[in-house]
Structures are given as structure tokens and as C-alpha cells.
Amino acid sequence: MTGLQTLDFIRLSELPDLAAPCAAFHADLSGDDSIEGYEMRLAAFRKLALDGEQEDAIVAYRADGEKEGQIVGLAALVQTDTEAFDDLGPWISGISVAPDLKGSSLALDLVEKVEAIARDYGFEELFIATGEPDLHRTSGYQKIEPFDKNGSEFWVLGKAL
């Protein structure tokens, strides 16, 4: 069963041993199977898990069934995400959803959970850089500024918490 009712969520800081599986999941979804790409992601997830200063990640995983424990989604709260907008922050970054759950509400659930972490840290606003601004506008994010990312139009979105 792949419905959202079989998923659970945990903060990466609560279970740092998930850093390596998170790095592998994120690398697999990005199509980057290089050792360098994996090591870069692993270092980033370890930082979030162990010493992220007001940073963390949410990990969604299957809570039951034959694939129990399988990571199916990620999203991170980071201080900086897009160099051209380093005056803004914090950011929701690295939103990743397993292919069999695309089109479900999992991405929005991950965003809500990162927003809760940001509120816990006392942040009053949050930003997302995305190529899919309409997805996040339904959650109250407003377009701030477009930018080019590898030849595609992306948007910086912001939301008051």
C-alpha cells in the first residue's frame, strides 16, 4: 500500500544515522550516481543531522508493509540556498518525493513540517526557490522574483510564518 496513511515523518536531527540513506535517496532521484555527488549530499545531510545551526531536515518513510522504513520524501530547512539571494533566508530546500508518490500531497506535507521547524526556531518568514511556483502558492507562498537556473525559469517565493 502506498497511500499517505502508511507514512511517518522524523526530523533528521532526531535520527542522524539516516544521513547516508537520505543522501542515497536524494542522489538517486537527481540521477546523479557519481561518488562526488553522493559524498557532497552525505556531507550536507550529516551537517543538518549533527550540527545544523537552526537547520534540519524532515524525512518521510513508509511506516508499515513490506517496504517499511523506506525513505519516500525529504525536505530541508537551510539558512542559504540560492547564492543570488543570499540576503534572504531561511529556505526550504531539496524537496524530494519518491516517483510512486508524485501527485500525492507528500511534497506539501513536507513543506508544512519544515514550516513548523522554522516556527520552532523563531523564524518569521521562509523562502523557496522552485520551478513549480503554483504548487507552493496554494500554501500561501508569494512570488518574489524570477531567476534562471540552468536555462529554466525558477522563482523565489516567500511566506510570512
C-alpha positions in Angstrom: 0.0 0.0 0.0 1.5 3.4 -1.0 -1.1 5.7 0.5 -0.1 8.6 2.7 -1.7 6.9 5.7 1.2 4.5 5.8 3.9 7.2 6.0 5.6 8.7 9.0 7.9 11.6 9.4 11.0 12.3 11.5 13.5 15.1 11.9 16.9 14.1 10.7 18.4 15.6 13.9 16.4 13.0 15.8 18.0 10.1 13.9 21.3 11.2 12.4 22.0 7.7 11.1 19.6 8.5 8.3 22.1 10.9 6.8 23.6 8.2 4.5 20.2 6.8 3.3 18.9 10.4 2.7 22.0 11.2 0.6 21.5 8.0 -1.4 17.7 8.7 -1.9 18.4 12.3 -3.0 21.2 11.2 -5.4 19.0 8.5 -6.9 16.2 11.0 -7.6 18.5 13.5 -9.1 20.0 10.9 -11.4 23.5 11.7 -10.1 25.2 8.4 -9.5 28.7 9.9 -9.1 30.7 9.3 -6.0 31.3 13.0 -5.8 27.6 13.8 -5.9 26.9 11.3 -3.2 29.7 12.5 -1.0 28.5 16.1 -1.3 25.0 15.2 -0.3 26.2 13.0 2.5 28.3 15.9 3.9 25.2 18.2 3.7 22.9 15.7 5.4 25.4 15.0 8.1 25.7 18.7 8.8 21.9 19.0 9.0 21.7 16.0 11.3 24.6 16.8 13.6 25.4 20.4 13.7 23.0 22.4 11.6 22.6 25.7 13.3 18.9 26.3 13.1 18.8 23.9 10.2 17.3 20.4 9.9 15.5 18.1 7.5 12.2 16.2 7.5 12.4 12.6 6.3 9.2 10.8 5.2 9.3 7.0 5.3 7.0 4.1 4.9 5.6 3.1 8.4 4.4 -0.4 7.6 4.2 -3.1 4.9 6.9 -4.9 3.1 8.8 -1.6 2.4 8.6 -0.4 6.0 11.4 2.1 6.7 11.9 3.0 3.1 12.6 6.7 2.6 10.0 8.3 0.3 10.5 12.0 0.8 12.8 14.7 2.1 12.8 18.5 2.6 15.3 20.6 4.4 15.4 23.9 6.3 18.6 25.7 5.4 20.0 29.2 6.0 21.1 29.8 2.5 20.1 28.1 -0.8 20.5 30.3 -3.8 23.6 32.5 -4.0 22.0 35.3 -5.9 19.5 35.7 -2.9 21.9 35.3 0.0 20.2 38.2 1.7 17.1 36.1 2.1 16.5 33.1 4.4 15.9 30.7 5.8 14.9 28.4 2.9 13.1 25.2 2.3 15.4 23.2 0.1 15.8 19.8 -1.5 12.2 18.8 -1.6 12.2 15.3 -3.0 9.4 12.8 -3.4 9.6 9.1 -4.5 8.2 8.6 -8.0 5.3 6.4 -6.9 4.1 9.3 -4.6 4.4 12.1 -7.1 1.0 13.8 -7.4 0.1 13.0 -3.8 0.2 15.6 -1.1 3.5 14.5 0.2 5.5 17.5 -1.0 3.0 19.8 0.6 3.1 17.8 3.8 6.9 18.0 3.9 6.7 21.8 3.4 4.3 22.1 6.3 6.6 20.1 8.5 9.6 22.3 7.6 7.5 25.4 8.3 6.8 24.0 11.8 10.5 23.6 12.4 11.1 27.1 11.2 8.5 28.4 13.6 10.1 26.4 16.4 13.3 28.2 15.7 11.5 31.5 15.8 11.7 32.4 12.1 9.1 34.8 10.9 9.4 34.1 7.1 10.5 31.3 4.8 11.6 31.1 1.2 11.6 28.5 -1.6 13.4 28.5 -4.9 11.3 26.5 -7.3 10.4 25.8 -10.9 6.9 25.0 -9.8 5.6 28.2 -8.1 1.9 27.3 -8.4 2.4 24.3 -6.3 3.6 26.4 -3.4 1.3 29.4 -3.9 -1.6 27.2 -2.7 0.3 27.0 0.6 0.4 30.8 0.9 3.8 31.5 -0.8 4.0 34.6 -2.9 6.2 35.2 -6.0 9.1 37.4 -5.2 11.5 37.3 -8.2 12.2 35.0 -11.2 15.6 33.8 -12.0 17.3 31.5 -14.5 18.6 28.1 -13.3 20.3 26.0 -16.0 18.2 27.6 -18.7 14.9 27.1 -16.9 12.7 29.7 -15.2 12.7 29.4 -11.5 11.0 31.6 -8.9 11.9 32.7 -5.4 8.8 32.5 -3.3 8.3 33.8 0.2 5.8 33.4 3.0 5.3 35.1 6.4 5.1 32.5 9.1 
